[in-house]
Amino acid sequence: MSEGPIWTAIEDETVVGAVSGVPVGNALLVRSLAVLPSSRGQGSGKLLLDQVENYAYENGYTRLVLSTTPFLTPAIRLYEQFGFRRSSEGPSDRLGTPIFTMVKELESKQ
């Protein structure tokens, strides 16, 4: 929690999702995006990503970076719809689990 900001999605006084951001040079690492299974598909993930991106713009970051696993198809679809693209950056596994990196380059808001 001390590495960067954390955002939560709340519905009817219940936390239904969360995400954190970790500064890494000119990038903001999007970490641990999670939405309760019962709340998926209702826009909470997109709202959380919107908050991360707004924070990145406000604080001068030029890109968003995340790692995910190839079997999280719905999450990957959300990331792609949000403008993330697969990258050859980063590790290819974490403790034996395959992962890949996705990046969203941020254009200056004028």
C-alpha atoms as one frame of an Amber mdcrd trajectory, in Angstrom:
protein
   0.000   0.000   0.000   2.937   2.336   0.467   4.125   1.926  -3.148   1.415
   4.081  -4.720  -2.264   4.989  -4.830  -5.106   2.501  -4.556  -8.614   2.955
  -5.925 -11.727   1.010  -5.022 -15.077   0.529  -6.707 -17.953   0.551  -4.245
 -21.516  -0.518  -4.888 -24.182  -0.398  -2.172 -21.504   0.183   0.486 -19.582
  -2.936  -0.626 -16.149  -2.914  -2.236 -16.606  -4.697  -5.571 -13.232  -3.927
  -7.120  -9.802  -2.426  -6.606  -6.624  -1.487  -8.442  -3.317   0.063  -7.511
  -0.710   2.120  -9.305   3.044   1.895  -8.789   5.383   4.530 -10.249   8.217
   3.101 -12.366  10.119   5.929 -14.033   7.841   7.636 -16.568   5.322   4.776
 -16.369   2.580   3.932 -13.936   2.380   0.189 -13.327  -1.251  -0.915 -13.097
  -1.254  -3.630 -10.491  -3.776  -6.033  -9.049  -6.919  -4.950 -10.903  -9.658
  -7.140  -9.480 -13.455  -7.079  -9.625 -15.727  -9.470  -7.763 -17.100 -12.147
 -10.112 -20.664 -11.074  -9.295 -19.873  -7.501 -10.389 -17.963  -8.204 -13.596
 -19.336  -6.853 -16.850 -21.028  -3.897 -15.148 -18.327  -1.280 -15.805 -16.359
  -1.319 -12.537 -13.136  -2.436 -14.240 -13.383   0.354 -16.813 -14.102   2.943
 -14.122 -11.057   1.784 -12.162  -8.872   1.988 -15.271 -10.260   5.482 -15.940
  -9.148   6.537 -12.450  -5.658   5.116 -12.984  -5.324   6.871 -16.345  -6.561
  10.197 -14.973  -4.052   9.960 -12.134  -1.289   9.166 -14.636  -2.152  12.214
 -16.750  -2.378  14.497 -13.717   1.022  13.324 -12.493   2.945  13.439 -15.764
   3.285   9.740 -16.566   3.617   8.954 -20.269   2.529   5.333 -20.236   0.563
   2.711 -18.357   2.034  -0.777 -18.032   0.533  -3.996 -16.690   1.249  -7.717
 -16.631  -1.387 -10.377 -17.091  -1.705 -14.086 -17.738  -2.830 -15.439 -21.122
  -5.781 -17.319 -19.596  -7.521 -14.161 -18.268  -9.341 -13.637 -21.567 -12.087
 -11.267 -20.302  -9.498  -9.066 -18.561  -7.296  -9.004 -21.671 -10.314  -7.991
 -23.759 -11.021  -5.126 -21.311  -7.391  -3.977 -21.449  -7.400  -4.045 -25.257
 -10.680  -2.113 -25.405  -9.094   0.420 -23.072  -6.158   0.900 -25.451  -3.512
  -1.446 -24.054  -1.405  -3.403 -26.549   0.770  -6.443 -25.987   4.461  -5.721
 -25.639   7.633  -7.782 -25.639   8.724  -5.943 -22.466   8.915  -7.567 -19.109
   9.152 -11.110 -17.819   7.493 -14.063 -19.524   6.651 -15.892 -16.317   6.164
 -15.281 -12.633   6.864 -18.219 -10.353   6.192 -20.610 -13.227   2.967 -18.929
 -14.384   3.134 -17.502 -17.926   2.588 -13.744 -18.111   2.961 -10.995 -20.667
   3.158  -7.219 -20.566   0.631  -4.777 -21.999   1.326  -1.062 -22.521  -0.793
   2.000 -23.176   1.095   5.052 -24.375  -0.499   8.244 -23.039  -0.812  11.236
 -25.304  -0.644  14.692 -23.772  -4.025  16.085 -22.846  -4.235  19.537 -24.336
